[in-house]
Amino acid sequence: MGWLSKSLNSSIGKKIVMAVTGLSLILFLTVHFINNMFLFFGKDGFDLLVGSLDAVKPLVRVAEFALLLLFGFHIFNGIKLWWENRQAKPDKYAINAGKENSTFYSRTMPYTGAIILVFLIAHLASLWVKFNFGMEGSHHYYDVVAQTFSSLPVAVFYVIVMIVLGFHINHGFQSAFQTFGWHHKKYTPLVEFIGTAYAVVFAVGFAAIPIYFFILSRGGN
């Protein structure tokens, strides 16, 4: 297995890991996004959806562990690539960095990633913990979300991070396909369109949730 470890720790190996884990996380976000959209259909539907997961709790725990590994590999390799780029000599970096790798999106990827990591920790410490350990047998998940986003600072924080997430996904999706060799004039426009569409839908859709519940908390119709 030494060849596998050596391959994964090479520059291209780390990029492949970033691409595979990144696309896998986008797939998870797609499922998560669809589930969260049930919030706009009212309390009963959302509570029933989330509560139904209790019937397959062991499978949910396995999925959560797999998701934790995906995030771990993605974050670890992202930090390693960022550090190696910082340590690279300026002349060497200039030679290796192509035009497409010096865009605003690529330069800010480490920072948007760091913001998302902070958000992830805060999100798990609040909603995930409440859903799994703070409900005391009740299934009032909708009310937990509503109460969380009744706070203006929390709602604003979520909206800002969802915009950052859009930037991160937009570049990450396109970079993943470049890593796989899909950088071609025939395919690149389609990949760019899909990546941008994903980014916009996720950013707008997820950001709409805290905005919606904050307005409701202020007596909005």
C-alpha positions in Angstrom: 0.0 0.0 0.0 3.0 2.3 0.0 2.4 3.2 -3.6 -1.1 4.4 -2.7 0.1 6.5 0.1 2.9 8.0 -2.1 0.4 8.7 -4.9 -2.1 10.4 -2.6 0.6 12.6 -1.0 1.9 13.7 -4.4 0.7 17.1 -5.7 -1.7 15.6 -8.2 -2.8 13.0 -5.7 -3.8 15.7 -3.2 -5.7 17.6 -6.0 -7.5 14.4 -6.9 -8.5 13.9 -3.3 -9.7 17.5 -3.2 -11.7 17.0 -6.4 -13.3 13.7 -5.3 -14.2 14.8 -1.8 -15.3 18.2 -3.0 -17.8 16.7 -5.5 -19.0 14.2 -2.9 -19.7 17.1 -0.5 -21.6 18.9 -3.2 -23.7 15.8 -3.6 -24.4 15.8 0.1 -25.3 19.5 0.0 -27.7 18.8 -2.8 -29.6 16.3 -0.6 -29.3 18.6 2.4 -30.6 21.5 0.3 -33.7 19.5 -0.9 -34.5 18.5 2.7 -34.1 22.1 4.0 -36.5 23.3 1.3 -39.3 21.5 3.2 -39.0 24.3 5.8 -40.9 26.6 3.4 -43.8 24.1 3.3 -44.6 24.4 7.0 -43.9 22.9 10.3 -45.7 19.5 10.0 -43.9 18.5 6.8 -40.5 19.4 8.0 -40.9 17.8 11.4 -42.2 14.6 9.8 -39.3 14.5 7.4 -36.6 14.9 10.1 -38.4 12.8 12.6 -38.7 9.9 10.1 -34.9 9.6 10.2 -35.2 8.1 13.7 -36.3 4.9 12.1 -33.0 4.6 10.4 -30.8 6.2 13.1 -28.0 3.6 12.7 -27.7 4.3 9.0 -27.8 8.0 9.7 -24.9 7.7 12.1 -22.9 5.7 9.5 -23.6 8.4 6.9 -22.6 11.1 9.4 -19.3 9.3 10.1 -18.6 9.0 6.3 -19.4 12.7 5.9 -17.0 13.5 8.7 -14.3 11.6 6.9 -15.0 13.5 3.7 -14.8 16.8 5.4 -11.6 15.7 7.2 -9.9 14.6 4.0 -11.0 17.7 2.1 -9.9 20.1 4.9 -6.6 18.3 5.5 -5.6 18.2 1.9 -6.7 21.8 1.4 -4.5 23.0 4.2 -1.6 21.0 2.9 -1.9 22.4 -0.6 -2.2 25.9 0.7 0.9 25.5 2.9 2.9 24.0 0.0 1.9 26.9 -2.2 3.1 29.3 0.4 6.4 27.5 0.9 7.0 27.4 -2.9 9.6 29.8 -4.2 8.2 32.8 -6.0 9.8 31.9 -9.3 8.7 28.3 -9.1 5.2 29.3 -8.2 5.1 31.7 -11.1 6.1 29.0 -13.5 3.6 26.4 -12.2 0.6 28.8 -11.8 -1.4 29.0 -14.9 -3.7 31.9 -15.8 -6.8 30.0 -14.7 -5.2 29.3 -11.3 -4.6 33.0 -10.5 -8.2 34.1 -10.6 -9.9 35.9 -7.7 -11.8 32.7 -6.9 -8.7 30.5 -6.7 -6.8 33.0 -4.6 -9.6 33.3 -2.1 -10.3 29.5 -1.8 -8.2 29.0 1.4 -10.0 32.0 3.0 -13.6 31.0 2.0 -12.7 27.5 3.1 -11.6 28.7 6.5 -14.8 30.7 6.9 -16.9 27.7 6.0 -15.0 25.6 8.5 -15.8 28.1 11.3 -19.4 28.1 10.2 -19.5 24.3 10.1 -18.3 24.1 13.7 -20.9 26.7 14.8 -23.7 24.9 12.8 -22.9 21.6 14.4 -22.6 23.1 17.9 -26.1 24.7 17.5 -28.7 23.1 15.2 -27.1 19.6 14.9 -26.6 19.2 18.7 -30.1 20.5 19.4 -31.6 18.1 16.8 -29.8 15.1 18.1 -29.4 15.7 21.9 -31.5 18.7 22.9 -35.0 17.7 21.8 -35.8 15.4 24.9 -38.0 13.1 22.8 -39.9 15.8 21.0 -39.9 16.3 17.2 -40.3 20.1 17.1 -37.4 20.6 14.7 -39.1 23.4 12.8 -39.5 25.4 16.0 -35.7 25.0 16.7 -34.8 26.4 13.3 -37.3 29.3 13.7 -36.0 30.2 17.1 -32.4 30.0 15.9 -33.0 32.5 13.1 -35.1 34.9 15.1 -31.7 36.3 16.2 -30.5 39.0 13.8 -26.7 38.3 14.3 -27.2 34.6 13.7 -29.4 35.2 10.6 -26.9 37.7 9.1 -24.0 35.4 9.9 -25.7 32.5 8.0 -26.5 34.7 5.0 -23.0 35.9 4.7 -21.5 32.4 5.0 -24.0 31.1 2.3 -22.7 33.8 -0.1 -19.1 32.7 0.7 -20.2 29.1 0.2 -21.4 30.0 -3.3 -18.0 31.5 -4.2 -16.3 28.4 -2.8 -18.5 25.9 -4.7 -18.3 27.9 -8.0 -14.6 27.6 -8.2 -14.3 24.2 -6.5 -16.7 22.5 -8.9 -14.9 23.8 -12.0 -11.4 23.0 -10.5 -12.5 19.4 -9.8 -13.3 18.8 -13.5 -10.0 20.5 -14.5 -8.2 18.1 -12.2 -9.9 15.2 -14.0 -8.8 16.6 -17.4 -12.1 18.1 -18.5 -10.4 21.4 -19.4 -11.5 21.5 -23.0 -13.2 24.2 -25.1 -16.1 21.8 -25.8 -16.8 20.9 -22.2 -15.5 23.8 -20.1 -18.4 26.2 -20.8 -20.9 23.6 -19.7 -18.9 22.8 -16.5 -18.7 26.5 -15.8 -22.4 27.0 -16.3 -23.3 24.0 -14.0 -20.8 25.2 -11.4 -22.2 28.7 -11.4 -25.8 27.4 -11.3 -25.0 25.2 -8.3 -23.3 28.1 -6.5 -26.2 30.5 -7.1 -29.0 28.0 -6.2 -27.2 26.9 -3.0 -26.3 30.5 -2.0 -29.8 31.9 -2.6 -31.7 28.9 -1.4 -29.8 28.4 1.9 -29.6 32.2 2.6 -33.4 32.4 2.1 -34.0 30.2 5.1 -32.6 32.6 7.8 -34.1 35.6 6.0 -37.5 33.9 5.9 -37.5 32.9 9.6 -36.2 36.2 10.8 -39.0 38.0 8.9 -41.5 35.6 10.4 -40.1 36.3 13.9 -40.8 40.0 13.4 -44.4 39.3 12.5 -44.0 39.2 8.7 -46.6 37.5 6.6 
